[in-house]
Amino acid sequence: MKKKLPNYLLIEQDIINQIQSGTLMPGDQILTESQLCGIYKVSRMTVNKALASLANKGFINRTPGKGTFVSEPKVTKIIGKNTSFTNDIRSINKTPGAILLDYRVIRASSDIYVSKKLTLNSDELIHSISRIRTSDGIRIALSNTFIPCKYLPALDVNILEGSIYEYLDKEFNLHPVSFDYSFSSVLPNKQQKELLQIDSCALLKVCHCSSAENIPFFEYTETYYAGNRYTYKFHPETIS
């Protein structure tokens, strides 16, 4: 005979099912403890135990004086596993996307820091790409990518609202590998708040270079992740 699950686990699983099915969306408010007690016919202690477990697992946020809300989707990136943003989002069964903010070709002399990162002469040209990265339409990050034109003479602008890495693989058989990471926490400015549709959460700024085949400095990227939507983890055993 199958053992019946404790009531708090049944409540927890029911709420998880509602979140995963889309019945409850990120930002939606969960019913109050009193309302949940009435629906599930259990004590407040049982409901509180279920909500505490959901909060610990990251499904909900409990804000004193305001209520309980479905958490924004959060992606975890493990340093040492060279997966793209697109693959990271797909790994949690979400649909990745990109919104193109700006694309232009610039001279290396117009951005000395980037030109040094890519070891370019001042008169060389660079593809400069600024985008919003999304997960199921939710804005996760702002990214600025720089690729020397000498390594990628032609770039189909139509693919910039998709995966650049998939485009490079399909069209040029290029497979960038990231290295030389740097991390910092910064406060968002007004424009970043508007673009990411956030209030006051900190941004995780992640910078890295990429090599590709026999090209030691193929790409330089700066990405600003909404801190409540994306997490980086460092696992030494994954670094070779």
N, C-alpha and C positions, 0 to 999 in steps of 0.2 A: 504493500500500500504506500503510495507516494505521500511523503510528509508535507503538510501544508506550510507555506512560507509564513513568517511572522507578518502581522498586519503592516508594520512600518515598511517592510520590503515590498509588499504588494502596492502600497501607495507610491513608494519611490519608483518602482518599475512602471506604474501607470503614468506618472508624470514624465518619465523618460520617454515612454512611447509617444506621448503627446508632443514632446519636443522634436523627436526624430521624425515624426510623421508630418510635422509642419502645422499641427493644430495649435501649438504654442510656438510663437516666433520669438527671435531675439528681441529683448526689450519689453515683451509682454509681461504684465503683472500677474503673479500667481494669486489664486484665491487666498483669503485670510485663513489663519489657523482655525478660527471658529467655523468658517464656511466649509473647510476641508473636513473638520470633525463631523459636521452634519451630513456631508456627502458620503463619507466612508464609515460612519457610525462607530467612531473610535474616540479615544480620549485625546486631549490636547497634548499629553506627553508623547503619545504614539505619533501624532502628526509632526510634532517638533523634532522627534528623532529622525523621521523620514526627510524633513527639510534640511536638517543638519548634515545628513549623509549626502544629499544632493548638492549642498553648498561645498562640502569638502571635495566632491568629485568635479566641481566646476560647472555643473549644469545650471545653477542659479546663484544669484547674489542677494543677500539679505541686508537691507539698509534700514537701521533703526529709525523709526518715525516716518518712514516712507512706504515700506512694504518689501515684498519679495519678487524678484524679476528674473526672467530667463536670461542667462548670460549671453553675451556676444560670442560668436564662434571664435575659437582660439586654435591657432596652429602651432605645433611644436617642431622646430627645426633642430636636427642634431648635427653639430659641427663634426666634419669628418666623413659624412655621407653626402656625396656630391650630387644632390638632387636639386632640381630647379623649383622655383616658386610654384609653377604649374603642377609639378608632380607632388609637391607638399600638400597642395590643396586637394588634389585628386585622392591622396592617400587617406583623407578623412571623408571621402564620398561627397565632396562639394565640387561645384563647377568653377574653375578659375577663369578670370577675365582680366582685361586691361582697358583703361580709358586713356587714349592719347591726349596729352596736354600740349606737347610741343615737340616738333622735330625740325632740326636744321643741321646744316653742315657748317662747322666753325673751323677757324684756324687754330692751331695749337697755341699760338701766341696770345689768343684771347682768354685762355685759361691755363696759366703757368703751372698750377698745382696738378691738374689733370695731365698735362703734357709731360710733366716729370714722372708721374705714375706710369705712364705708357712709354716712357723713354723716347719721346718724339722731338724732332727739330721744330723750331718755331713756325716754319712755313708749311708744315704738313697739315692735312685736313682730317677732321674727326666727325663722325656721325654723333650728334648729341640728341638723346631721346629722353623725354620726361613723360612719365605715365603714372596713373593711379592703378594699383593692383587690387583685384577684388576676389571675393569668395562668395558664390551665390548672390552676387550683386552688392554685397556688403564691402565697404572700402576698408582695406587692410593696411595698405602701405603706399608711400610715394617713392618712386624710384627714378634715378637719373643715371642713364647708361651711356658710356662713351666707347666707341669702337673706331679705331683708325681706318680711314678710307682705303689706305693702301692694302689692307687685309680683306676688306669687303667693299670693292669699288661700287657695286650696285646693291641697293637695298629697297625692297618692295615695301613702301610705306603702308600698304593695305594690311600687312601682317602685324603691325605694331599694336593692334588691339587684340592680339593673341600671344602665343609663345614665340619669342625670338629664338630660343634654343631649339625648338622643334623646326622652325624655318631653317636655321643653320644646318641642322642635321639632314633635313630633306633635300635642300637645294645645293648645299656645299660640302656635305659630309664632314662638318666641323662639330667638335664636341668640347666646348669650353669646360675647363676644370678650375674651380675657384681656389684661391690661396691668399695669404697675406691679409687675414681678417683684422679689422679693428672695430671696437664697440664703444659706444658712449650713450649716455642718457641725456636727452635735451628736452626743454619745454617747447611746445609747438607755438609758432607765431600765428597771427590772425589768419593768414592765407592757408597755412597747413590745417588749422582747425576747420576752416570752411571746406577745403578739398576732401578731408577725411571724415567730415561730419562728426566731429568729436567736440567735447567740451574742454576739459582740462587735464586729461591723462597725459603722462609723459610719453615721449617718443623714444624708441630704441633706434639709434643711428648705427647702421652696419655698413662698413665699407670693405670692398675686396677687389682684388685683381683676378683675372682669369687668363690661363694659357690655353692654347688650342693647337693640337698636333705639334708642328715645329715652330710655333709662334709663342715666344715666352711671355709677351704682354699683349694679349689679344683684346682685352676689355677691362675697363674700370667702371665700377658701379657703386653708387651711394644710395642707400635705401633707408627711409624713415618709416618704421613700423609703429602702428598704434599699440602702445604697451599693453592694453587690455585685450588685444586680439591676436597677438603673436608672441611666441616664446622661443628663445634659443637655448639649447642645452649642449654642454661640452662633455663628451665621453672620450677620455684619453685612449681607451682601447680601440677606438675607431680610427685613430690617427696613425697612419703608416709612415 
